Amino acid sequence: MEQDEILKKYSGEWLLLFNDEIVDHSVNLEDVLKVADEKYPTEKFPDDNIKISKVLQGTPRNILRDR
């Protein structure tokens, strides 16, 4: 999936990435953290393979302007 498609599809959502692949997403960070803990427990998976990222809604300029 290309970056533009990801930005449109997941706009405003939190992404759970494992080995740079999207494995879950939600607008609620707590949901993503729960899935991360259930699917990828710390004792079995190194932290550097798991990432959580927020997809911004709009452009950074618009976000800062609207504050």
C-alpha positions, 0 to 999 in steps of 0.5 A, a space after each residue: 500500500 502506498 503512503 497516500 493510500 495509507 494516509 487516506 485509509 487510516 486518517 486520524 487512527 493509531 497503527 500497530 506495526 510489526 516488522 513494518 507491516 500494519 497488523 491493527 488500527 484504531 482511533 482509540 490508542 488503548 485498543 491498539 495497546 491492548 492488541 499489542 500486549 496480547 499478540 506481541 508479549 514483551 517476553 517473546 518479541 523484541 521491542 524494536 520489531 513493534 511500533 505504534 504510530 498516529 496517522 495525522 488528519 490533514 497536513 501539519 500546517 493545518 493542524 498547527 493553524 487550527 490549534 
